[in-house]
Amino acid sequence: MEKELILVDNTVLSNFSLIGREDILHSLFKDTLSTTKEVFQELKRGEDTGILPKRDWIWIKILKIESSQ
């Protein structure tokens, strides 16, 4: 049986980043958690400008959404 995809937005990622607990997402959803390229870029802009602390998000699947989808 294939695992369901869990798609998160920047609010979810930012909130876990701000409390320093992205490890919770990783431990619960490391094989199914994903986000879009655009959301991930927004998260990285927050980190680059110092609004968000830099975290290790290498494990998140980044999706490219096609216009037909």
PyMOL commands that set and color helices and strands:
alter all, ss='L'
color gray80, all
select helices_A, chain A and resi 10-18+22-29+37-48
alter helices_A, ss='H'
color red, helices_A
select strands_A, chain A and resi 6-7+33-36+61-63
alter strands_A, ss='S'
color yellow, strands_A
deselect
rebuild
show_as cartoon
